[in-house]
Amino acid sequence: MRRLFVWGFALTLLGVLSLGVAVALAAQQLPDFEKIKNTQSEQMIVVRARDGTQLVSLGPSYGKWLKSDQIPQVMKDAMLSVEDRRFYSHIGIDPIGLLRSVAVRVQQGRWKQGGSTLTQQLARTIFLNNTKSFTRKLREGVLALALEWKFSKDQILELYLNKVYFGGGAYGVDSASRKFFGHPGTDLKLEEAAIIAGLVKAPSNYAPTADSQAAISRGEVVLGLMVENGKVSTAEAGRTDLRKVKFATEAGQNSVRYFTDWALPQLDLLLGETDQPIEVWTTLDVNLQRAATDAIQRNVPSGAQGALVSMDRDGAVLALVGGTDYVTTNYNRATNAVRQPGSAWKLFVYLAALEAGYTPNAKVKDEPVTIEGWSPRNSGGGYAGEIDVRTAFAYSKNTVAAQLGYEVGFSSVAGMAKRLGITTPISTVPSMVLGTNEVRLIDMTRAFATVSAKGSAVEPYGIVKVVTTDGEVLYKREAKEGAKLFPAHVAAGITDMLQTAVSIGTGKAAQIGRPVAGKTGTTTANKDGWFMGFSSGVTTGVWMGRDDDRPVPGLQGGTAPARAFASFMKVAVAKRPVEQFETVATLPAWQLEPDDEVLMSGAPEDYQYVDDQGNLVPQQEDRTPRGPTDNGGLVPVNPPPAASEDFLNEATGKAKKAPAAEPPPG
């Protein structure tokens, strides 16, 4: 026991001496106060529009450095109450807090309660990262002891309150105060200090810019801890109502942030890991973004939301609006929301029909039909009898779409949608032809852009190049030629019908004084309104509706969404030459001459579609040629084999097969 005690004491002494040497060496190597004060963390990202205009600067915002005596005492009390109540009594590591953390670990089987002191957090913020490992924790402890050795408590607290991250890009209490409350950190009140102090635990979740209610709830927890620690009286806390705190609005960050929220995550795929300050040049047109925002805000029905996506002919996103107000709600309805597209989905039904052999002039019957127990009705309740495909599309006849979908196959319609870039799941029940599958606005806009590109695949993109502040090019987009997704005669036919839908059909409100092709979409009980269309190489999609999916009185695709489309497109194409659509279809030989010689050439070539990951893959569906009959229906036109079986057997020397025995009667 004596030897054990001696060796234990010796090893403990050796450990203490080793730790002391490590702390002393670390303290000697620490930068001085001024150098630490001037260091910055995190990456700065400047986002520019296509013309070089700065859209937004993301990353660290440090505000004004506040000296210890400039920081309100209430801010210090709030921070120490929630993060480190024994700050002035420990040496950088809090043994009591550490033991409590270990006890919770033993009781619950996982680390639930952190034991880091404010000084340890400062060491991690300045010198380390958030990697959870024993080595990092050990280094953090040594650096914390070194900081306490080299600097006073007031200096450490000053560094912490000016360096810690509070969310929303704000570092330090002055930056947080200006960003969240609109005034300097020297003017912080009790309720504001409580909210700011509560953000440190999870800045991304509690920051008022992310969730104001979460910030208030967390602030109330801090206020309770201040009462518990004797920093605020119970009476004073009772008079403090955090729900009355007014948060500052973000000026100049509104609509553009919908675009940057969509585009900037793509940097992870385009760049390797880098912490250099960078400039991101995007496809966004500032004037068009302003026009898009105005078009949505002026036309959206009261109580509803709206979204808009506009693409150039190569997929460059010119404008993107994800809601009526980014500050109120940053949910991006243009890229994230999934909603039923209504009759806008008929694009895929009629594309499949055209590819199968229909033409815009083919005759169809608008009459009551029942398919697998489902009986669709037209919007007005009436039926027009025999009409052509073009008219059925222009007036969005549901019964005709149902018949076409049934005849070409619902799986063919789904395949066409996938081919053109729809990434959401697709059900092939009969009602799918009327747009009951949920889609994203950006995907639908991509599909219509493919039609505008005469069948060539279009991939939406928002980043043109990325450079460092020194001018080094880290990424530059290369022009890509899209794969052909359907033939030219199909593109001409559907464009003909889309143009008619705007000229005389349900989309008349989308007219802008030059050729426009488009389609309306309205869902059951007026819950969603869509207008999708293109003109002069610009394709734009508009959606309107409520986030809670409740009906919007009077909302139809041909009303507010079509008007918003027209308002925006008048600006978008103002400086572009007028372009006439190619609507004269040169039909393939198999469709023009259904004789044996032509039919022996087989079906049209297979095309490609876009899978859930956005990759082009071969179309595997049956592409057997079909042609319109006199009554407008579809019947298979199956081509015979290139040579008879007898001829092939004779040519290859194989014995002729004996005829199959007839089954016995009965």
C-alpha positions in Angstrom: 0.0 0.0 0.0 2.9 2.3 0.8 4.5 1.6 -2.6 1.1 2.1 -4.3 0.6 5.4 -2.5 4.1 6.6 -3.4 3.8 5.6 -7.1 0.3 7.1 -7.3 1.5 10.3 -5.7 4.5 10.4 -8.1 2.4 9.8 -11.2 -0.1 12.5 -10.1 2.7 14.9 -9.5 4.2 14.0 -12.8 0.9 14.6 -14.5 0.4 17.9 -12.8 3.9 19.0 -13.7 3.4 17.9 -17.3 0.1 19.8 -17.5 1.7 22.8 -16.0 4.5 22.7 -18.6 1.9 22.2 -21.4 -0.1 25.2 -20.1 3.0 27.4 -19.7 4.2 26.6 -23.2 0.7 27.2 -24.7 0.4 30.5 -22.8 3.8 31.6 -24.3 2.6 30.7 -27.8 -0.8 32.4 -27.5 -1.1 35.7 -29.5 -1.5 38.9 -27.5 -4.8 40.4 -26.8 -4.8 42.8 -29.8 -3.9 40.0 -32.2 -6.7 37.8 -31.0 -9.0 40.7 -31.1 -8.3 41.3 -34.8 -8.6 37.6 -36.0 -11.7 36.6 -37.8 -13.3 33.2 -38.3 -15.6 31.6 -40.9 -15.6 32.2 -44.7 -16.9 35.3 -46.3 -19.0 34.9 -49.5 -20.0 37.7 -51.7 -22.8 36.9 -54.1 -23.0 38.8 -57.4 -25.7 39.1 -60.0 -24.9 38.4 -63.7 -23.9 42.1 -64.2 -21.6 42.1 -61.2 -23.9 43.9 -58.9 -23.4 42.7 -55.3 -26.6 40.9 -54.2 -25.6 39.9 -50.6 -22.5 39.3 -48.5 -22.7 36.2 -46.4 -20.6 34.9 -43.6 -19.2 36.7 -40.6 -20.5 40.1 -39.5 -18.6 41.4 -36.6 -20.1 44.8 -35.9 -18.2 47.2 -33.6 -15.8 46.0 -31.0 -17.1 46.7 -27.5 -14.7 47.1 -24.6 -15.5 45.5 -21.4 -16.8 48.7 -19.8 -19.0 49.4 -22.9 -20.8 46.1 -22.7 -24.0 46.5 -20.6 -23.8 44.6 -17.3 -27.2 43.0 -18.0 -25.6 41.4 -21.1 -22.7 40.0 -19.0 -25.1 38.7 -16.3 -27.3 37.0 -18.9 -24.4 35.3 -20.6 -22.8 34.1 -17.4 -26.1 32.9 -16.0 -26.8 30.6 -18.9 -23.3 29.6 -20.0 -20.9 29.7 -17.0 -22.3 30.8 -13.6 -18.9 30.0 -11.8 -16.9 31.9 -14.3 -15.1 34.2 -11.8 -14.3 31.3 -9.5 -12.7 28.6 -11.7 -9.3 28.5 -13.4 -10.6 27.8 -17.0 -11.9 24.3 -16.3 -14.9 23.9 -13.9 -14.5 20.6 -11.9 -18.1 20.8 -10.6 -19.6 21.2 -14.0 -17.3 18.5 -15.4 -18.3 16.0 -12.6 -22.0 16.8 -13.2 -21.5 16.1 -16.9 -19.9 12.7 -16.2 -22.6 11.8 -13.7 -25.3 12.5 -16.3 -23.3 10.4 -18.8 -23.2 7.5 -16.3 -26.9 7.7 -15.5 -28.3 8.2 -19.0 -25.7 6.4 -21.1 -25.0 9.4 -23.3 -23.4 12.9 -23.1 -26.4 15.2 -22.6 -24.9 18.0 -20.5 -21.8 19.8 -21.5 -19.1 20.7 -19.0 -17.4 23.4 -21.1 -16.7 26.7 -19.4 -17.0 30.1 -21.1 -13.2 30.1 -21.4 -13.2 26.6 -23.1 -15.8 27.9 -25.5 -13.6 30.9 -26.3 -10.6 28.5 -26.9 -12.7 26.4 -29.2 -14.1 29.4 -31.1 -10.6 31.0 -31.7 -8.2 28.1 -32.0 -10.1 24.8 -32.6 -13.2 23.3 -34.3 -16.3 21.5 -33.1 -15.0 18.0 -33.8 -16.1 15.7 -31.0 -13.1 13.8 -29.9 -11.1 13.3 -26.7 -8.0 14.8 -28.2 -9.8 18.0 -29.1 -11.3 18.2 -25.6 -7.9 17.8 -24.1 -6.4 20.5 -26.2 -9.4 22.7 -25.4 -8.8 22.3 -21.7 -5.1 23.1 -22.0 -5.8 26.2 -24.1 -8.5 27.3 -21.6 -6.0 27.1 -18.7 -3.4 29.0 -20.8 -6.0 31.8 -21.6 -6.7 32.1 -17.8 -3.0 32.2 -17.2 -2.3 35.0 -19.7 -5.4 37.1 -19.5 -7.7 38.6 -16.9 -11.3 37.4 -16.4 -12.6 40.7 -17.8 -10.4 40.4 -20.9 -11.6 36.8 -21.5 -15.2 37.9 -21.1 -14.6 40.8 -23.5 -13.1 38.5 -26.1 -15.9 36.0 -25.7 -18.7 38.5 -26.0 -17.1 40.1 -29.1 -16.2 36.8 -30.8 -19.0 34.2 -30.1 -21.4 33.4 -32.9 -25.1 34.3 -32.3 -26.6 33.1 -35.6 -27.7 34.9 -38.8 -24.1 35.6 -39.6 -23.6 37.8 -36.5 -20.4 37.5 -34.4 -20.3 39.5 -31.2 -23.0 41.2 -29.2 -22.8 44.5 -31.2 -23.4 42.7 -34.5 -26.2 40.6 -33.0 -27.9 43.6 -31.4 -27.8 45.5 -34.7 -29.0 42.6 -36.7 -31.8 41.4 -34.5 -32.9 44.6 -32.8 -31.6 47.4 -35.0 -29.5 49.3 -32.5 -25.9 49.1 -31.1 -25.0 46.6 -28.4 -24.4 49.3 -25.9 -28.1 49.9 -25.8 -29.2 46.4 -24.9 -32.2 46.0 -22.5 -32.8 43.1 -20.2 -35.2 41.2 -22.5 -32.9 41.7 -25.5 -29.9 40.5 -23.5 -31.7 37.4 -22.4 -32.6 36.6 -26.1 -29.1 37.1 -27.3 -27.5 35.1 -24.5 -29.9 32.2 -25.3 -28.7 32.0 -28.9 -25.2 30.6 -28.2 -26.5 27.1 -27.5 -27.8 26.6 -31.0 -27.5 29.7 -33.2 -29.0 28.1 -36.3 -32.1 27.1 -34.5 -32.7 29.9 -32.0 -31.7 33.0 -34.1 -34.7 35.3 -34.6 -34.0 35.3 -38.4 -34.6 31.5 -38.3 -37.3 31.2 -35.7 -38.4 34.2 -33.7 -40.7 32.1 -31.4 -37.8 29.7 -30.6 -35.6 32.7 -29.7 -38.2 34.1 -27.4 -38.8 30.7 -25.7 -35.0 30.3 -25.2 -34.8 33.9 -23.8 -37.4 33.1 -21.2 -35.2 30.2 -20.0 -32.3 32.6 -19.7 -34.4 35.0 -17.7 -35.3 32.3 -15.3 -31.7 31.4 -14.8 -30.9 35.1 -14.1 -33.5 35.1 -11.3 -32.1 31.8 -10.0 -28.6 33.3 -9.9 -29.7 36.5 -8.2 -28.9 38.7 -11.2 -32.6 39.8 -11.6 -35.3 40.0 -9.0 -38.5 38.0 -9.4 -40.5 41.2 -9.6 -38.4 42.6 -12.4 -38.5 39.3 -14.3 -42.3 39.3 -14.0 -42.5 42.8 -15.5 -40.3 41.7 -18.5 -42.4 40.4 -21.4 -40.1 39.0 -24.2 -43.1 38.6 -26.5 -43.2 42.3 -26.9 -39.7 42.6 -28.2 -39.6 44.0 -31.7 -37.1 42.4 -34.1 -35.5 44.4 -36.8 -36.2 43.5 -40.4 -33.5 42.7 -42.9 -33.3 45.5 -45.4 -32.3 44.6 -48.9 -32.2 40.9 -48.2 -35.8 40.0 -49.0 -36.6 38.4 -52.4 -32.9 37.8 -53.4 -32.4 35.4 -50.5 -34.8 32.9 -52.0 -32.4 32.7 -54.9 -29.2 32.5 -52.8 -30.8 29.9 -50.5 -31.3 27.7 -53.6 -28.0 28.5 -55.4 -25.3 28.6 -52.7 -25.7 25.0 -51.5 -24.6 23.9 -54.9 -21.1 25.2 -54.0 -20.5 22.0 -52.1 -20.7 20.1 -55.4 -18.9 22.6 -57.5 -15.9 23.3 -55.3 -13.5 21.4 -53.2 -13.1 22.3 -49.5 -11.9 25.9 -49.2 -12.0 28.5 -46.5 -10.9 31.4 -48.8 -13.0 34.5 -49.1 -14.9 34.0 -52.5 -17.1 35.8 -54.9 -19.9 33.8 -56.5 -21.1 35.1 -59.9 -24.7 34.0 -60.5 -27.3 34.0 -63.3 -29.7 36.3 -61.5 -30.8 39.4 -63.3 -31.5 42.2 -60.7 -34.1 44.0 -62.8 -36.0 40.8 -63.5 -35.8 39.7 -59.9 -37.4 43.0 -59.0 -40.0 42.6 -61.7 -40.8 39.1 -60.5 -41.2 40.2 -56.9 -43.5 43.0 -57.9 -45.5 40.7 -60.2 -46.1 38.2 -57.3 -46.9 40.8 -54.6 -49.3 42.8 -56.9 -51.3 39.8 -58.1 -51.3 37.2 -55.3 -54.7 36.9 -53.6 -55.1 38.1 -50.0 -53.9 35.5 -47.5 -52.2 33.4 -50.2 -48.6 32.9 -51.2 -46.9 33.0 -54.6 -43.8 31.8 -56.3 -42.1 32.4 -59.6 -39.2 30.8 -61.5 -37.9 32.1 -64.8 -35.2 30.5 -66.9 -33.3 31.5 -70.0 -33.2 29.0 -72.9 -30.0 27.3 -71.6 -31.4 26.8 -68.0 -29.9 29.9 -66.4 -32.3 31.0 -63.7 -33.0 34.7 -64.3 -35.4 35.3 -61.4 -36.6 33.2 -58.5 -39.2 34.2 -55.9 -40.1 31.7 -53.2 -42.8 33.7 -51.4 -44.3 37.1 -50.8 -41.9 38.1 -48.1 -38.6 36.4 -47.1 -38.3 38.1 -43.7 -41.8 36.8 -42.7 -41.1 33.3 -44.0 -38.0 32.0 -45.7 -39.6 28.8 -46.9 -38.8 28.5 -50.6 -42.0 27.6 -52.4 -40.3 27.8 -55.8 -37.8 25.0 -55.1 -39.1 23.1 -52.0 -42.9 23.1 -51.9 -44.7 20.2 -53.6 -48.2 21.0 -54.9 -50.7 19.5 -57.4 -50.3 21.2 -60.8 -53.8 20.6 -62.0 -54.2 20.9 -65.8 -50.6 22.2 -66.2 -49.8 18.5 -66.0 -51.6 17.9 -69.3 -48.4 19.0 -71.0 -47.1 15.5 -70.4 -50.4 13.8 -71.5 -50.4 15.6 -74.8 -46.7 15.1 -75.4 -47.2 11.4 -74.9 -50.1 11.5 -77.3 -48.2 13.4 -80.0 -45.3 11.0 -79.7 -47.7 8.1 -80.0 -49.1 9.4 -83.3 -51.7 12.1 -82.6 -51.6 15.5 -84.3 -53.1 18.8 -83.2 -55.7 18.4 -86.0 -56.7 14.8 -85.0 -60.4 14.4 -84.0 -61.4 13.5 -80.5 -64.7 13.4 -78.6 -65.4 15.5 -75.6 -68.0 13.3 -74.0 -68.7 11.6 -70.6 -66.2 8.7 -70.0 -65.5 6.3 -67.2 -62.1 4.7 -66.8 -61.6 2.0 -64.2 -64.5 3.4 -62.2 -63.4 7.0 -62.5 -65.5 9.6 -64.3 -63.8 12.9 -64.9 -65.9 16.1 -65.5 -65.0 19.2 -67.4 -64.6 22.5 -65.6 -67.8 24.0 -66.9 -69.7 20.7 -66.7 -70.6 20.7 -70.4 -69.3 18.7 -73.3 -68.4 19.9 -76.8 -68.7 16.6 -78.8 -66.3 16.1 -81.6 -63.4 18.6 -81.6 -59.8 18.5 -82.5 -56.9 17.9 -80.2 -55.8 21.5 -80.4 -59.1 22.8 -79.1 -59.3 20.1 -76.4 -56.0 21.3 -75.1 -56.7 25.0 -75.4 -59.9 24.7 -73.4 -58.4 22.1 -71.0 -61.0 19.4 -71.6 -60.6 16.9 -68.8 -62.5 14.1 -70.6 -60.3 14.2 -73.6 -57.1 14.2 -71.5 -58.5 11.2 -69.6 -59.1 9.3 -72.9 -55.7 10.2 -74.3 -54.0 9.1 -71.1 -55.8 5.8 -71.1 -55.1 5.1 -74.8 -51.3 5.9 -74.7 -51.0 4.4 -71.2 -50.7 6.2 -67.9 -47.2 4.8 -67.5 -46.2 6.5 -70.8 -47.5 9.8 -69.3 -45.5 9.2 -66.2 -42.4 8.3 -68.2 -42.7 11.6 -70.2 -42.9 13.6 -67.0 -39.8 11.8 -65.6 -38.0 12.4 -68.9 -38.6 16.1 -68.7 -37.3 16.4 -65.2 -40.1 15.8 -62.7 -38.3 14.4 -59.6 -41.2 13.8 -57.3 -43.0 10.4 -57.1 -45.6 9.8 -59.8 -48.7 7.6 -59.3 -50.2 6.1 -62.5 -53.9 5.9 -61.4 -56.2 7.3 -64.0 -56.8 10.7 -62.3 -53.1 11.4 -62.7 -53.8 12.9 -66.1 -55.5 15.8 -64.4 -52.5 16.7 -62.2 -53.1 14.9 -59.0 -49.4 14.1 -58.5 -47.5 16.7 -56.5 -44.6 18.6 -58.2 -42.2 21.4 -57.6 -42.5 24.7 -59.5 -38.8 24.6 -60.6 -39.3 21.1 -62.1 -42.4 22.2 -64.0 -40.6 25.3 -65.3 -37.8 23.0 -66.4 -40.2 20.8 -68.3 -41.8 23.8 -70.2 -38.3 25.1 -70.9 -37.5 21.8 -72.6 -40.5 22.4 -74.9 -39.2 25.9 -75.6 -35.8 24.4 -76.5 -37.6 22.1 -79.1 -37.1 19.0 -77.1 -33.5 19.5 -75.9 -33.0 18.8 -72.1 -32.6 21.9 -70.0 -30.9 21.8 -66.6 -31.6 24.8 -64.3 -28.4 26.4 -62.9 -27.7 29.5 -60.9 -23.8 29.8 -60.6 -21.7 30.9 -63.5 -18.3 31.1 -61.8 -16.6 31.3 -58.5 -13.4 33.4 -57.9 -11.3 34.3 -54.9 -11.0 37.9 -53.9 -7.5 37.7 -55.5 -9.0 36.8 -58.8 -8.2 33.1 -58.9 -10.9 31.2 -60.8 -12.1 28.2 -58.7 -15.0 27.2 -60.9 -16.4 28.2 -64.3 -19.5 26.7 -65.9 -19.0 25.2 -69.3 -21.8 25.3 -71.9 -23.6 22.1 -72.3 -25.8 20.8 -75.2 -28.9 19.1 -73.8 -29.8 15.6 -74.9 -32.8 15.3 -77.3 -35.8 14.2 -75.2 -38.4 14.1 -77.9 -38.4 14.7 -81.7 -38.9 18.0 -83.5 -42.4 17.2 -84.7 -43.6 16.6 -81.2 -42.1 19.9 -80.0 -43.8 21.7 -82.9 -47.2 20.1 -82.2 -47.2 20.8 -78.5 -46.0 24.4 -79.1 -48.8 24.9 -81.5 -51.3 23.8 -78.8 -49.6 25.8 -76.1 -49.8 28.9 -78.2 -53.5 28.3 -78.9 -54.2 27.9 -75.2 -52.9 31.5 -74.7 -54.5 32.9 -77.9 -58.1 31.7 -77.5 -58.1 29.3 -74.5 -57.8 29.4 -70.7 -54.6 31.4 -70.7 -55.7 34.6 -72.5 -54.7 36.7 -69.5 -51.1 35.8 -70.2 -50.9 37.6 -73.6 -48.1 40.2 -73.8 -48.3 41.5 -77.4 -46.0 38.9 -78.9 -46.1 35.1 -79.4 -46.6 33.3 -76.0 -47.1 29.6 -75.5 -48.4 28.4 -72.1 -50.8 26.4 -70.0 -53.0 27.1 -67.0 -53.5 24.8 -64.0 -56.1 24.9 -61.3 -56.7 22.3 -58.6 -59.8 21.1 -56.8 -61.6 23.8 -54.8 -59.2 26.5 -56.1 -56.4 25.4 -53.8 -53.7 26.0 -56.4 -53.3 28.2 -59.4 -50.5 27.8 -62.0 -49.4 29.4 -65.2 -46.5 28.0 -67.1 -45.3 29.5 -70.4 -42.5 30.8 -72.6 -41.8 33.5 -75.1 -38.6 34.7 -76.9 -36.4 32.1 -75.2 -37.6 32.9 -71.6 -39.6 30.3 -69.7 -41.5 31.3 -66.6 -43.6 29.4 -64.1 -46.0 30.9 -61.5 -47.7 29.2 -58.6 -50.2 30.7 -56.1 -52.0 29.1 -53.2 -52.0 28.9 -49.4 -49.4 27.1 -47.3 -52.1 25.3 -45.3 -53.7 24.0 -48.5 -57.0 25.8 -47.9 -59.1 27.0 -50.8 -58.5 30.5 -52.2 -61.7 32.0 -53.5 -61.6 32.9 -57.2 -58.1 31.5 -57.7 -57.6 29.9 -61.1 -54.5 29.5 -63.3 -56.0 31.8 -65.9 -56.5 34.7 -63.4 -53.9 35.9 -60.9 -51.1 33.5 -62.0 -51.5 34.3 -65.7 -51.6 38.1 -64.9 -48.5 37.8 -62.8 -46.8 35.9 -65.7 -47.8 38.6 -68.2 -46.6 41.4 -65.8 -43.2 39.8 -65.4 -42.7 38.6 -69.0 -43.3 42.1 -70.4 -40.2 43.1 -68.6 -38.3 39.9 -69.2 -38.6 40.0 -73.0 -38.7 43.7 -73.6 -35.1 43.9 -74.9 -35.3 40.6 -76.9 -36.4 40.2 -80.5 -39.8 38.9 -81.2 -39.6 35.1 -82.1 -42.2 33.2 -84.0 -42.8 29.6 -82.8 -42.1 26.7 -85.0 -45.5 25.0 -85.1 -45.4 23.3 -88.5 -44.7 19.7 -87.8 -42.8 17.5 -90.2 -44.2 14.1 -89.3 -41.9 11.1 -89.4 -42.3 8.6 -92.2 -43.9 5.9 -90.0 -46.7 8.4 -89.2 -47.1 9.8 -92.7 -46.9 6.5 -94.7 -48.3 3.6 -92.7 -47.5 1.0 -95.3 -45.5 -2.2 -94.9 -42.3 -0.8 -96.3 -42.1 2.1 -93.9 -43.4 0.1 -91.0 -40.6 -2.4 -91.4 -38.2 0.4 -90.4 -39.5 0.0 -86.8 -40.5 2.4 -84.1 -39.0 5.8 -83.6 -35.7 6.0 -81.9 -35.7 5.7 -78.1 -35.1 8.9 -76.2 -33.9 9.7 -72.7 -35.5 10.9 -69.5 -34.2 12.5 -66.2 -34.2 10.2 -63.2 -34.7 11.2 -59.5 -31.1 12.3 -59.3 -31.2 14.5 -62.3 -29.3 12.1 -64.6 -30.2 11.3 -68.2 -30.9 7.6 -68.7 -32.3 5.7 -71.7 -36.1 5.5 -72.0 -37.1 1.9 -71.5 -40.8 2.2 -72.2 -42.5 0.6 -75.2 -42.3 3.1 -78.1 -44.4 1.0 -80.6 -45.7 3.4 -83.3 -49.3 4.3 -83.1 -51.5 6.2 -85.5 -54.8 8.1 -85.3 -57.9 6.3 -86.6 -60.8 8.1 -88.3 -62.6 8.6 -85.1 -59.5 10.0 -83.3 -58.8 7.0 -81.2 -55.5 5.2 -81.0 -54.9 1.7 -82.3 -51.6 -0.1 -82.5 -49.8 0.0 -85.8 -47.4 -2.9 -85.2 -44.7 -3.2 -87.8 -44.1 -6.7 -89.3 -40.6 -8.3 -88.9 -37.9 -7.3 -91.4 -38.1 -10.8 -92.9 -40.3 -13.8 -92.5 -39.3 -16.7 -90.2 -39.3 -19.1 -93.3 -36.8 -16.8 -95.1 -34.6 -16.6 -92.0 -34.6 -20.3 -91.5 -33.6 -21.0 -95.1 -30.9 -18.3 -95.1 -29.3 -19.7 -91.9 -29.7 -23.3 -92.8 -32.0 -24.0 -89.8 -34.7 -26.6 -90.2 -38.2 -25.3 -90.7 -40.2 -25.5 -87.5 -43.1 -27.9 -87.6 -46.5 -26.2 -87.2 -47.8 -26.2 -83.7 -50.4 -28.8 -83.0 -54.0 -27.5 -82.7 -55.6 -27.9 -79.3 -58.2 -30.7 -79.0 -61.8 -29.6 -79.5 -63.8 -28.8 -76.4 
